[in-house]
Structure formats: structure tokens, C-alpha cells
């Protein structure tokens, strides 16, 4: 069984057409995923699935999913609605995630998507699809996020970038949707209505697992079974 960031990217395309809620998901810049066909769905309202119990508290659920790391190679989970409007809330949080998106409330082509690999900035894209070496493009090293930057210095750089009037509105909507499972639990996860992840098995099979929460406790687990081509 295998799960990785590419699977998470595929999953975002699938889930964006399946989740019905008012929360917008920013566009993901990547290669088109392989075609997949839904072949079945299971809904779990009682008992336990993959060590996750119905009515389980979010922190304990997170711990259970971390234990699946070796079995499913579960590196990331996706967090619905993990959106911030105040940069101060990101202090000490950014290293816990795999990416951060910055944009205006209305959503723009110049919103920025920054992703991390091995605790360093690995990719910087605009929502338009433009690949950047740094953001903002014309700033110096002190006031720009660059590929190769240590993830632990991003917060201090973002504070400086927010002071630049031309980019201040890009901090109206800050999203961190992809949680790195090798890092500690973030208490804000209990506010999310849904966590989801995918894992593959065999050559062409993939399960997408949605864990739905209410008041920080699991109320439903939905498993969608896909055949990949």
C-alpha cells in the first residue's frame, strides 16, 4: 500500500468535485492526474475503521493516523477549511504543514502557492500556473521567499512581506490544507469538518477516506473506492 504527495494531488482533483460545502479550495498547480472511476462507496457510522473510532476525538484520531504511516505510507492528510485571516496565527504552525496558499478573499490569478519538501521551500507557483524562483519576484533575500529557504524562517519573512503595500492583500486568506503526518498535532484541526486522504494498493486501485467531524469528534467515515487507468 502506498500514499504520497502525488496521490494527495490526485485526491484534491477528485474531492473538489465531491465535497459539497461553502469552503472554496484554491486551484492546485500540477500535472493532470490519471483518470479514475468510482467503483463503490462505504459509509461507516459505528465501530472503527483503520484504527479510527466513530466518536473519537480529533487528537486521538490524528495519533491513530500517524500509526498508519508504515502500513499505508501515509505522509499527508488534507484538512478542509483550514483557513486563516490573521498571520499571527501561523507562528510555529507553518512547519507542521506541506504547503501554504496566500490570496485575497475573492481569489486571484496572482495568489501564491508555496510547497515544502524536506523542511525547505521546493515550489512556488502563482494560481495562474506561473512557476517562480522567489516571491515576491522583485524583492531582495530578506523580503522574499525563495526556493531552498528553510521552512522555519518563512513566518518571519511573511511578516516582512505583509508590510509591503502591494502584497498586503495577499494575506486576506491564508490556507494550509495539507498536514504533514511526521509533525505534531495542531489543535486547530479540531475545527475542521472533514479530513481526507488516499492510499493506493495493487497497481490500479485507490481508496479515498473522508473522516467527518462535529464538535471535534468523528461522526462518519466515508470510503470511496476508485479504479485508476
C-alpha positions in Angstrom: 0.0 0.0 0.0 1.3 3.4 -0.8 0.3 7.0 -0.2 2.4 10.1 -1.2 2.1 13.7 -2.2 1.3 12.8 -5.8 -1.6 10.7 -4.6 -2.7 13.8 -2.5 -2.7 15.9 -5.6 -4.8 13.4 -7.5 -7.1 13.2 -4.5 -7.6 17.0 -4.5 -8.9 16.8 -8.0 -11.3 14.0 -7.1 -12.5 15.5 -3.8 -13.0 19.0 -5.2 -15.9 17.6 -7.3 -17.3 15.5 -4.4 -17.3 17.7 -1.2 -20.4 19.9 -1.0 -19.8 22.8 1.2 -19.2 26.6 1.1 -15.5 26.3 1.6 -13.5 27.1 -1.6 -10.5 25.0 -2.4 -7.7 27.0 -4.2 -6.6 25.7 -7.6 -3.8 23.2 -7.4 -1.0 23.7 -9.9 0.3 20.3 -11.1 0.2 17.8 -13.9 -3.2 16.4 -14.8 -4.0 13.3 -12.7 -4.6 9.9 -14.3 -8.3 9.1 -15.0 -10.1 7.3 -12.1 -13.5 5.7 -11.9 -15.5 5.4 -8.8 -16.4 1.7 -8.3 -18.0 1.8 -4.9 -18.6 3.7 -1.6 -18.8 2.5 2.0 -20.2 4.7 4.8 -19.3 3.9 8.4 -21.4 5.2 11.3 -20.4 2.8 14.1 -17.3 0.9 15.1 -13.8 1.6 13.9 -12.1 1.9 10.5 -8.3 1.8 10.2 -8.0 2.3 13.9 -10.2 5.4 13.8 -13.3 5.0 16.0 -16.6 6.7 15.4 -17.0 9.4 18.2 -13.2 9.5 18.5 -11.7 12.9 19.4 -9.6 14.6 16.8 -6.3 14.5 18.6 -6.6 10.7 19.2 -7.7 10.3 15.6 -4.6 12.1 14.5 -2.4 9.8 16.6 -4.1 6.8 15.1 -3.5 8.0 11.6 0.2 8.6 12.4 0.5 5.0 13.4 -0.7 4.1 9.8 2.5 5.7 8.5 4.4 2.5 7.9 1.3 0.5 6.8 -0.1 2.9 4.3 2.9 5.1 3.8 0.6 7.9 4.9 2.7 11.1 4.7 0.0 13.7 4.4 -3.7 14.3 5.2 -5.9 17.0 3.7 -7.7 19.4 6.0 -10.9 21.0 4.8 -11.5 24.6 5.9 -8.1 25.2 7.4 -8.1 28.9 6.5 -6.7 31.9 8.4 -7.2 35.7 8.1 -4.6 36.7 10.7 -0.9 36.0 10.0 -0.1 35.9 13.7 -1.9 32.6 13.9 0.7 31.0 11.7 3.5 31.5 14.1 5.0 28.0 14.9 2.4 26.4 12.6 3.9 26.6 9.1 6.5 23.7 9.7 3.6 21.4 10.6 2.2 21.6 7.0 3.3 20.7 3.5 2.2 23.9 1.8 0.7 27.4 2.3 -1.5 29.4 0.0 -1.9 33.2 0.1 -4.5 35.2 -1.7 -7.2 37.8 -1.5 -10.7 36.9 -0.2 -12.1 36.8 -3.7 -9.4 34.6 -5.2 -7.0 35.8 -7.9 -4.6 34.5 -10.6 -1.8 36.2 -8.6 -2.4 34.2 -5.4 0.7 32.3 -4.4 1.1 28.6 -3.6 4.3 27.6 -1.7 5.1 23.9 -1.0 7.8 22.3 1.1 9.9 19.2 0.8 12.4 18.0 3.5 11.7 21.2 5.5 12.6 23.5 2.6 10.7 25.5 0.1 10.5 23.3 -3.0 8.0 25.0 -5.3 6.4 28.4 -5.7 3.5 28.9 -8.1 1.0 31.6 -8.8 -2.6 30.5 -9.2 -2.2 31.3 -12.9 0.3 28.4 -13.1 3.4 30.6 -13.4 6.4 29.0 -11.7 8.5 31.3 -9.6 12.0 31.1 -8.2 11.0 33.5 -5.4 8.0 35.5 -4.2 7.7 38.5 -4.5 9.8 38.4 -7.7 11.4 41.7 -7.3 12.3 41.7 -3.6 15.7 41.0 -2.0 16.6 37.9 0.0 15.3 39.5 3.3 11.9 40.2 2.0 11.3 37.3 -0.4 10.6 33.6 -0.1 12.9 31.6 -2.2 13.2 28.0 -3.2 15.5 26.3 -0.8 14.5 28.5 2.2 14.2 26.7 5.5 10.6 26.3 6.4 11.3 27.7 9.9 12.2 31.1 8.6 9.0 31.6 6.5 6.9 33.2 9.2 9.5 36.0 9.8 9.7 36.6 6.0 5.9 36.7 5.7 5.7 39.3 8.4 8.1 41.5 6.3 6.3 40.8 3.0 3.0 41.8 4.6 4.4 45.2 5.3 4.8 45.8 1.5 1.6 47.6 0.4 1.5 45.9 -3.0 1.3 42.4 -1.3 -0.7 43.1 1.8 -4.0 42.0 0.3 -2.5 38.5 -0.4 -2.8 37.9 3.4 -6.5 38.2 3.4 -7.0 34.5 3.0 -4.2 32.1 4.2 -4.8 28.4 3.7 -2.9 25.4 4.9 -4.8 22.4 3.7 -2.1 19.6 3.7 -0.9 18.4 7.1 2.5 16.7 7.3 1.9 13.5 9.3 5.5 13.4 10.6 4.8 16.5 12.6 2.8 17.0 15.8 -0.9 17.5 16.1 -2.2 21.1 15.5 -5.1 21.9 17.9 -6.8 23.9 15.3 -7.5 20.7 13.4 -10.5 20.0 15.7 -12.3 22.9 13.9 -12.3 21.2 10.5 -15.4 19.4 9.3 -13.5 16.9 7.3 -10.1 15.3 6.9 -9.4 13.2 3.9 -6.6 11.1 2.4 -6.0 8.5 -0.2 -3.9 5.4 -0.4 -3.2 3.0 -3.3 -2.9 -0.7 -3.4 -2.2 -3.1 -6.2 -1.4 -1.4 -9.5 -4.7 0.4 -10.2 -6.8 0.6 -7.0 -7.1 3.6 -4.8 -9.3 4.3 -1.7 -10.2 7.9 -0.7 -11.1 8.1 3.0 -13.2 11.0 4.3 -13.4 11.5 8.1 -16.2 13.8 9.1 -16.2 15.6 12.4 -18.7 17.5 14.5 -17.5 19.4 17.6 -14.1 17.8 17.3 -15.4 14.2 17.2 -15.8 11.7 14.4 -19.4 11.3 13.3 -18.9 9.4 10.0 -16.2 7.8 7.8 -16.8 7.5 4.1 -14.6 5.3 1.9 -14.7 5.8 -1.9 -13.1 3.0 -4.0 -11.5 4.0 -7.3 -10.2 2.1 -10.3 -7.3 4.0 -11.9 -6.5 3.8 -15.6 
